[in-house]
Amino acid sequence: MKASNPFWKPHLADRVPSQMAAELEVFENEIALKKQGKIEDRVFAETRLRRGAYGQRYDNGQRSDGQTTKKLLFPSEETKGPNTLWDAPGMQRIKIPFGGLDAPQLEMLADLCEEYSDGIAHITTRQDVQLHFIHIDDTPSIMRRLASVGITTREACGNAVRNVTACPIAGVCREQVFDVTPYAKAIAYFMLGHPDAQAFGRKFKISFSGCKDNACALARLHDFGAIAATREINGRIRRGFELWVGGGLGPVPQQARLFDEFVPEEEILPIGQAIARVFARLGEKKNRNTARIKFLVTKLGIAEFKRLVMEERQILPYDPAWTAFLKSVPTDAELPLKPPSLLQIDAAWPANSDKANFDRWRATNVYSQRQAGYATVTIALPLGDITATQLRAVADASRKYIKETVRSTVEQNLVLRWVSEADLPALFEDLKKGDLAAATAGTVMDVVSCPGTDTCKLGIASSRGLASELRTRLTAQNHTMDEAIRGLRIKISGCFNSCGQHHVSDLGFYGVSRNKNGYTVPHFQVVLGGEWTHNAGAYGLAIGAVPSKRIPETVERITGRYLAQRSVGESFQAFVKRIGKAECKAMLDDLMQVPSHDLDPSFYTDWGDAREFTIGDLGVGECAGEVITPIDFALVACEREVFEAQLSLDSGQFEKAAAMAYESMLHGAQALLKFKFFFAPEDADKIVAEFRAQFYDTELFFDPFVRGKFAQDFFNAHDDGGRAASPESAHQLIEQAQLFIEACYSCYARMSATPSKVMA
């Protein structure tokens, strides 16, 4: 502990568990050794990540909302530039199992984000809390203070079991099979630091859902997704779980496979342990791009994977922790602060109250619990952000109206459970005072976004900036909005990694860029066909890239078409499927065009940032026209081929779809070869061999973060002859092809910006 820390309260040290205190002392020593150069970067990276300490992008305090972050008093900040781990701020991720929070924890988060960060805490799509602009030297102090209120950051990042998520209304949901909270909590702490979960090649994500049909906790996009189920055995109703394994989003998403229709409740922890052991033993270790468990399940097949897991289960030494928690499940339930009472329509309203706004808020943000007389209230947080002052206001409300039963959600909000319905008007007024009563929860205005270029090193385009713009525009239409549009979901990622979960939204977007006549123009790929319900029942596919500044118009055009042409009761997904991807793309074709820089320079900036993304001029053509090189045409043609592959997949021709996706990759590689050498082979084997020699072996094609993954996908597709064994594998190949073409665009932009590019 730094003696100079003015915020440390000595008595808090007594509340830190001894084991955790010892671990934090070790971490503090590791920081000191790293400063002395006695720990390798790669070793220290994993040890800090396992404690939730991330590096982040630092752009002179620029935020996508146009504000500037406050100046942070970091050690050596005035004397050294923010170029190293020690001088640049980072991000601290904080694990919140199943999203459960109480008032002291909320207040501690408020103190920490005020004292060490920029005054804002961020709720993530995994129910975590993140503090940005944190200095590495401060992380042990932050971790100790969190530990004093029962919060850990251990394994919030790194190759470990990440935060265990669960439905935020588990236990009060009207449609649940049973409350999954005790099981989520049990496996979270059982796997925390477990020796069988320390040798993974990549992260491992667990989720618990109380029912099959709703979104709940999106069980089918997880490595380990458990959905509550019951079965009659020997005349008695038994609890258990429908277990799914091997799901995941990322660049190429994969839906989980059904492991077992019914895993008895007493087996959920040992089966989880057995799966961890198989993953640790057989999962990829060298190539991080294929190290998630979804690749192992695909490689082995679900039947063989299950056989190996069940073999492992049989040899596991008995652990009493597997079932110890079950004894308290019947009694370990949340309790209300006040007795149940129904909201009276003619109730006396607080002074200066606004019943019209209350009614709108109640319609979107209030859920009637299965327990009569009680409601769950959602506090909608724009972009998942909440200030220190607001955190304290939520803590106060949780003491005043409920028994501190607060949870974070995968939609980046907070919920207050067990509110007596008669208290809703007074609670609404209290939330209004803290600017916490936006009537947007669960609506199209409640846009989900990853951090994007604000703080993420992988961000390509400003997902938060776009989300803020869409939220502002949609909120302005709130009072006149059609209910069919109000219920849609919009999710945005700053890159292809899907941290904003764009694959499972009605309208999804992920950031890409395009090189237009010497300028880099921020774009977003438009993703349609995703399904949020049924625990992430379907993944969407990108239909084309639209300039970032035209995405709001894209949303208006798509939703307007849906309103005008939908059938009675037709869902958005059904509408998109009925009119087809080709028609969806056709309605956006004109929006995909980029005006010249002279005509409209705003297209060459991103949302919330007036600075221009310039990579140097290529020159101006005759009559000030655009310079369109052959590779521009070629890569556009490749995108068209990927899209046509989608159309074939939609029509049930998955073999043709796979072949077309592979052809698009082949033509992308050929386009790069022609750009570099003015000519390229026509034979597929020769294209691949030449591409490998000129772009892969030289690492010219490598992205700074994913390295040669997309090239390797291309090589694998070539080795397979562009064939697919199923619609799902064709879907994955289409995703890989789209990402390979994006990588071709990026490689082309890098070569265009490099004067030393050698032409043979």
N, C-alpha and C positions, 0 to 999 in steps of 0.2 A: 504494500500500500504506500502510495506516495504521501509522505508527511505533509507536503505542501498543498494537498487537495483541500480547499476550503469548504467543500460540501460534505465531506465524510463525517458521519455521526458515529462516534466510537461504539455506542451501544448496539449498532446494527451488526457489528462483527460477531456478537454473541449469538445472532440468529442464523449465521451461515453454518450449514452442516460441516462437520469436521473433515469429511472426505472431500467435499467440494472446496473447502478452504485450502486443503493440501494440494489439490489439483491446480488451483489458481496461483499458488506460490510457485509451483513448477512452471506454469505458463509465464509468470513474471520473470523467472530466471531464464527461460528460453528467449524472451524478448531481449534481455540483457546480453545473452550469448550471441544472438543474431546481430546485435549492434556491434559486437566485437569481431564479427566475421567468423565465429566458431560453429555456426549452423548453416548448412547449405540452404539456398533459397527454396528449392523444391521441397525440402524436408520441413522447413518452417512454414511454407505455404499450407501444407496439409495440416500441421498442428494448429495454426491459427484458424483455418477454415473449420476444423472440427469444433472450434469454440465460437463459431458464428461470425468471425471477423473477416470481412471481404475487402478487397481493394475496390475502388470505384473510379469512374470518370470524374475529373475535376476540371471544370471549364470556367475558371475565374468567377465562380459563384453564380453563373448564369442559370436561370430556371426557365422552363417552358411557359410558365405563367407570366413571364415578363419581369418578375421580381428578381432581386439580387439577394443571395443568401447573406446572412449577417457575417461580419468578420469574426473568425474564430481565433481564439488565443492559443494556438498550438505551439508547443515548444519548437524553437528554431524557425518558426514560420517566417519571421522577418528577415532572417539572414540566409535562408536557403530557398531555392525555387521548389515548387511542388512537383518534383520529378522522381522522387523515390518513395518507398514505403513509409519512411519516417517523416517526410515533409508533406506528403499529399494526404488529405483526409480520406477515410474509407467509410464502410458501412458495417453496422453491427446488427446482425439478425438475432432475434430473440424468439425462442420456442414457446409457443402457447398451445400445449396439447388440447385437442378438440376445441380450441378457441376459448376455453374457460378462464375468466378473469374476475377478480373481486376488487373492492374499492382500494385497499392499500396497494395492490399491484398497479391499478390505474394511476394512482397518485405517484408511485415510484417512477413509472414510465414518464409521467409529466415532468417530474424533477429532472430526470436524466436527459430528456430531449431538450429541456430548457438550458441545462447547465453544460452539456457536452455537444449538443447537436445544433440545428438551426431552429429549434423551437417547434418542430413538427415531427410527429410519429406517423409512420406509414403502415397501414394494414395490408397484408399481401393476400394473394389468391390461395395461399396455404394456411391462412389464419394466423400467420406469424405477425410479429411487429418488427419493423426495421427503423433504425435511427441512422440517418445519413450525415456525412461530414464529421465523422468521428475520427479522433487520432488514435493510432495504435497504442501509444503510451497510456491512454486513458482506459483501454479496454479492461484491464484487471479490476480497476475501481468500479467500472460499470457492472461487471459480472458479479462482484461481491455484493454490491447494493441490490442487484436483482435477486441474488441468492437469499438475501435477508428477508425477502417477501415470497420465497418459494418458487422463483422462476430461474430456469437454467438456459444457457445459450449452448450447452454442450451438444454437439452433433447437429446444430442448426444448419450447417453447411458441410461440405466435404463428402468423402466416400463412406457414407454412414446412413443409418435410418433417419430420415428427416422427420419434421414435425408430423405427428399423426393427426389427420383431420377427421372431422365427423360432422354430421348434419347439425347446424346450429340450433335447430328446434327439436332435437332428439329429446324425448321424454315429455314433450308438450304437444307433439305433432298429432293431429287428428287421424292421420293415415298410417302411422308407423305400425310395424309389427310388434316391436318392443323398443325400449330405450337402449340405444347402443353406447351411451356415454361410459358406463363402467368398463366396458370391454375395450373401448378406445383408450381410456386412461390406463388400464392394466397393461396393454401391450406397449404403450408409449414408454412407461417406466420399466417394464420388463426388458425391452430391447435397448434401453438407454445404457450405453457403455458395456453391453453384453459381449463377452469374448467371442461369441460366434458371429458377431456383426461388425467386426473390426477389419476384415480383410477383403472388402468388396472392391471391385474395379471402378465402380461408380456409385451414385446415390441410390437409395431405396425408399420408395414412398408408399405409405399405408393410409387407407381411408376406410371409414365405417359409415354405412348408410342404413337408415331405419326402414326404408321401403324401396321397391324396384322402380316405380313409375315416375317419380319426381326427380329433380336434379340432385337434391340432398347433398351428398359429398362427392359426387362424380366418381363412383367406385370403379367404373369400367375404363377409366383412363389412368389407373394406378398400377404400380408393380404388384400390389396386394390390396385388392378391393373386396371388402366383406359387406354383404347385404343381409340384413336381419331376415330370418326365416324360422318357421316352426314346423314340427313334424310329430305326429302321434306315434309313440313307441311304447308297446306293451300297455296300451290303454291310457297312457299319460302324455300330455302335450309337452314336448321338449323344445328348448330353445337351441338355435344354432345359426349357421350362416351359409348363404350361398357365396362361395369363394371364387373370385376371379384373379388371375395372375397374368403378368406380362404386358400390362397396358402402359401407355405413355404417349405424351405429345412430342415436343421437340421438333426438329426439322422434318422428320418422317414419322408421323404418328402411327401408333398401332393400338387397336382395341384389345383389351384383355381377353384371355381365353378362360372358359369355364373350367376351373380346377375340380370343383365338387359341388353338387347341388345342395348338399347339406353336411356341414362340418359341425358336430356337436359343440356346444359352448365350452366344454371342458377341454376340447382339443384345439381351440383357436390359437392359444399361445404356443403349445408344442409344435403344431403344424407351421406356425410362423417361424419358430426357431429352426425347424428342419429345412424350410425353404431358404432361410438365410445361410445355412451351412452348405447347401447345394450351390447356391449362388456364389458364395465365397470360394468354394472349391473349383467350380467349373466355369464361372463367368470369366469373360475376357479381362485381362489385366494390362496388356501392353497398348492396345489401340482403344483409347477412351471413346472414340466415336461409335464403337460397337460393344461397349462394356455394360450397358444397362441389361437388366434381366430379360427384357422383351426380346433381345437378340438371342439369348440362351434358349428361351422357350421356343422361338422360331426354329433355331438350329436343331434342337432335340425333338421337337413336336410335343404337344401337350400330354400325350399318353406316356411317352418316355420320361418326360419331366416329372409327371406325377409319380411314376414308378420309382424314380430315384428319390423323390421326397419321402414317399411312404417307407422306403427302405431305411432312409436316414431316421425317420421317426421311430422306427422299431429299435434302433440302437442308442437312442438318446437316454442318458442317465436321468432318472426321475428327478424332477424339480418341484418341490411343494408350491412354488410361486405360480405354477401353471393353474392351480385351482383355488389357491388361498383367497383370492379376491371374490370368488363366487359366493362365499358365505355372507358377504355384506351387500350383494347386489339387491336383494329384496328390500333392504332398509336404507341403502345408500342413495337416497333420492333427494332432490332439491325440495326445499320448503318455502312457502310464501311468507312474506312479512306481515301481510294483512289478510283478513278473511275475505272470501269471494263476495263480490257485489256487482250487480249488473249496471251498466251505464243507463241512466234514466234520460230519455229523450228531452224531457222538460226540466232537466236538472239546472240548478242555479249555476251560471257560468262565472268564472273569475272575472274580476273587473277588467275592462278594456280587452276582453277576449274577442277573438275573431272566429265565429262559428263556421263561416264558409270555408276558411282555410283549414280549420280543424277537421271538417268533414272530408276535404280533399286528402289531408294527411292520414286520417283514419282509414280511408279507402285503400291507400297504397302501403302504408307503413305499419298497420296494426293487424295482427293475426290472432283470431280467437282460438285459444288453446283447447285441448281435449278436456281440460278441467274447467267446468262451467264457472263463469264469473271472473276468469283470468284471461289476460292477453299478453302476447309477446309483441314488443315494439321495436321496430328497426330504426336505427339512426343512420341515415344515408350520409356517407362521407364522400364528398367530391374527390375523385381520383384516389380514394383510400386514405386521404390525409386528415389528421386531426391535430389541433394545436395543444400545447400544454394546458392552456386555460380551459379548453374544451374537455380534455381528459379529466380535469378536476371537476368540471360540471357534471360529467357522466358519473364520476365516483359519488358526488353528492346525491344525484338522483337515485343511484343504486342503493344508497342507505335510506333515503327518504321514502321510496316507493316499493322497493323489493329487498330481498335478503342478499344483496350484492351478487345476484345471479346474472352476470353479463357474459356474453360470448362474442367473439369475432366471427366473421363469415368469409366464405370463399369468394363472395362478391365484394369484398373489401369494405364491409360495413360492421357496425356493432348492433347487438340486439340486447334488450332488457327483457328478461323472462319473469313471469309471475306478477305482472302488474294487475292489480285489482281494477276491473273495468271502470268502476266509478271514479278512479283516480286519473283516467285518461285526459280529461280536459286540463287538470292542473299540471300534469306531466308535460303536456303539449306546450303550455305557457312557459314552463321552466326551460324546456328545450329551445324554445324560440329565443329566449334571452341569450343563449349561448350559440345562436345560429346553427342549431342542430335539428331543426324541424322541417327540413326540405321534404316535400311530398313527392319523392322520386324513387323510393325503394322498390326494387323489382320491376322497374319500368325501363323503357328505352332511354330515358334520361340518366339512368344509373350506369353510366359507361364504365367498363372495367378496362384498366390499362396497366401494363408493366411500366417500370421506370423509364425505359427507352434511353434516349440520348441525354436525358437530364443527369443520370448518374451511372448508367450501365456501360461498361466497356464494350459490350457487344452491340449496343444500340446503333442502328443505321439511320432511322428516322425518328422524329419526335412523337412518340406514341402518346405521351402525356399532353403535349401541346395540342395534338389533334383531338384527344379525348375532351380536353377543356373546351375547345371550340365547339365540338358537337354538343356537349352538355349545355353550353350557353345557348346555342341556337334552338335546341329541342325544348329546353325549359321555357324559352320565350313563347313557344307554341303550346304550352301545357294545357291552358284552359280550353283550347279549341281542338286539341288532338283527338283523332279517332281512336277508340279503344283497341282496334286491331293493331294499330301502330304502337300504342302505349305499352303493349305487352311484349314487344320484341326485345331481344338482347343484342347489344353491341359490345364487342371485345376487340382490343387492339394490342398488338405486340410491336415492339420497336424493331424486331428482326424476325427471322424465320423460326426462332426457338420456341415460340408459342407460350412464353411466360404469361402473356395476357389471355391465353386459352382461346385464341381466335378460331381454332379448328372446330369448336363446339358452340358457336354462337349463330344467331340468325344472320347477322351481318358481321363478318370478321375481316380484320385488316392486319397485314404485317408489313413492316418497313423494308423497302428496297431502294436502290438508287439507279439512275440512268445517266449516261454520259451524253449530253446534248451539245454538240458543237463547242467542245472545250469547257463546258460547265457541268458540274454534278447537280442533278435535279432530284430532290427527295420525292419518292413515290411510295405508294402502298399497294400491295397486291390485294385484290378484292376476293374474299373467300365466301362462298355460298354453299349451302347444303348441310351445314352442321346442325346437330341436335343437342340441345342443352339438357332436355328432360331424359327420362329413362337412364339416369346416371351416366350421361354422355353417350347417348344411344347411337350417334353417327358423327363422322368427321367430314367436314367440308373440304372442298378443293378450290384452289385459286383459279379465277377465270381471266385475270388480266391485271396489269399494273396501271394505276391512275396517278397522275401527279398529286402530291400531298394537298396542294391548295384546292384541288377539285373534289376531294373526298366528301365534304359536306354536300355538294351538289349531287354527288353520286348517291348518297343516302337519300336525298330528296327524290331523285328520279326513281330509284328502285322501290321505295315505299309508296310513292305516288302511283306507280304502275300497279303495285299490289292492291292498293285501295280501289283503283278504278276497275280492275279486271278480276278480282278474286270472286270465287263462288261463295254462296252462303255457307258460313262456318268453315271455310277452307283455311288451313293453317299456312303460315308463310313457307314452311318447308314443302308442303304439298303444292303450293302455287309455283315455287321455283322449279320443282320437278315437272309440273304440268307444262309450263311454257318452255322449259328446257334451257340448258346452259348456253346454247348457241344464241338464243334470243336474249338472254340476260347479258351476254357479252355485246351483242349488237346494239343494245340500248345505251351502252357506255362507250362505244367506239369513238365518238367525237370528243368525249371527255378525256380520252387517253392521249390526246395531242398536246404538245407543249409549244406555246408561242415563243417566238424568238426573244432573246434577252432584251433587245432594244424595244420590242413591242410591249413586254410585260415582265420586268425584272422580279416581280413578287414571286413568280413561280420558282425562282432560283434561291429562295430562302425557305426555311421551315417555320412551322407554327411557333409563335412565342419567341422568335429569335430573328432579329433584323439583319444579322450577318449573312453574308453570301457564301455559298459553297462553290468555290472556284478552283478549277484544276489547271487553268492556263488556256490560252486561246490556241485553237488549231488554225486560225485564219478565217477570213471572210470570203465567201465565194462571190461569183459575178452577181451584180445587181443586189448586193447585200443579201443574197439568198442563203439558205441553210447548206452547210457542207454535209452531204450524206455519203458516207463511205460504204463500200461493199459489205463490211462487217455489220454496219447498222442494219442493213436490209437482211443479212443472213441471220442475225440473232432474233430479229422480229419474226422471221420465218420459223425459227426454232420454237419460239413461244407459241406461234400458231399451231405447230405440230403437237406440242404438249396439250394445247387446248383441244385439238381434234382427237387426241388420245382420250381425253375426258369424255368427249361425246360418244366415242366407241364404248367406253366403259359403262356409261349411262344406258346405252342401248343393249347391254348384256354381252358385248363382244370383247371379253376381257383379254383374249389372246391377241386380237388385233390392237387393242389399246396398249398392251405391253410392247408390242413390236413398234408402234408409232412413237411411244415414249423413248425407247432405245434409239430410234432413228433421229429423234430430236437432239439427243446427247451426242450422237455421232456427228451430226451436222454442226453442232456448237463447237466441238473440238476441231473440226475441219475449218470452221470460220476463223478460229484463232490462229491456226497454222497459216492460213492464207494472209491474215493480217500481218503476221510476222515475216513471212517469206514470199508473199505475193503468189504462192502456188501451194497446193497440197495434194496428197494422193487421193484417189477415188475409191480404192479398195479399203474395206472396213478394217481388215487386219493391219494394213499399212498405216491407216489413219491413227489407230490406237497405238501402234508401236512408235510412230513419230511424235504423237502427243505425249506419250510417256517420256520419251527421251528429251523433248524440248520444253515441256511444261511441268511434268511431274518430278522427274529426276533432278531437274534444276531448281525445283520449288518455286518457279515463276508463277505457277497457278495457285500456290498455297495462300489461303487466307490466314491472317495473323492468329486467329483463334481456333478455327476448325481444321487448319492446316490442309491436308490433302484428302479429307473425307469424301468430298463430292467427286473428286477424280477417281477415288477408289470405288465409289458406287458405279461410276461409268465403266470401269474395268470389269467389275462384277457382272454388270448387265451384258457386256460384250461376251464374257466367258459363258454366260447362260444363253447366248444367242438371242437376247431380247425376248425370251419366253417367260410366261408366268403360269404358275400352277393353279391359281385361284383368282377370283375377283379381288380379294384382299391384297394378294401379292402384286397384282396389276396396279391397284390403287397406290401401293407403296412405291412402285417403280415410277409412276407418274409424279408423285411427290419428289422423288429423287431427281427425276429429269428436270422439274421446274427449278430445283435448287442448283443443279448443275448449270443450267442456263444462267441463273442469277450469278453464279460464280464466274461464268464466262464474261458476263457484263462487267463484273468487278475487275477481272484480270485485264480486260480490254481498257478499262478506265485507267488502271495503274500503268499499263504500257504507254497509253496516250500521254500520260503526264510525265513520262520519263524521257528526256531528250536523248539519253544514251541508248535507247532501244535499237538494237542492231538488226538491220535487214540483210538477209543473205542474198 
